[in-house]
C-alpha cells in the first residue's frame, strides 16, 4: 500500500490550502497521513534543532512516505517560511526515492510560476526521485470547490495513486 504524506505549509488553522489538501486526501488510495507544519514547535523549528521529539517524528513521517504532497500558500512570490524552515531542517536527501507533488495556492495568477521557480528546485535538491507537474490553485477556487478544479484534482490523485511502492532494502 502506498504511503502518502500530505504536508500543509500554511500558518493558518483555517487556511484554504488546508481545505484543498482535505479534497486531495479524499481522492487518494493507500495510507494517507497529514502533517500541519504550523503544529510543530516554533523555536526548535526555527533554530534547526532536529533532535526535538516533534521534529524527529515529522522527519520520520517523511522518511516512511512513498509520496509527499507538499502544499503551501504563496506569500511574496514564494512558499511560506514554515515550509522553508521545515525543509531546511530535513536531511540533505530526505526525499530520495520519493515522488513529490508540489501544490501552491495564491490570490492571483501572478503567483503561478512560484511552484516551478521557488518550490520545485528545493524539492529536487532534497533528492526527490520524481517531482510531478505542480498544481497552482487560486484561493477563490477552493471555497467552495470550483467545478473546473475537480478534474485537475482527480488527475493529480490518479498520478499519486499510480506511484509504485519503493523497494524495501
Protein Blocks (a to p, Z undefined) as FASTA:
>chain_A
ZZdddddfbfbfkbfklmmmmmmmmmpgcjdddddfklpcfklmmnopakbmklmmmmmm
mmmpmbdcdddddeehiacfklmmmmmmpcfklmgoiacddddddfbfklmmmmmmmmmm
mmmmnopabacddddddfklmmccdfklmmmmmmmmmmmmmpccdddZZ
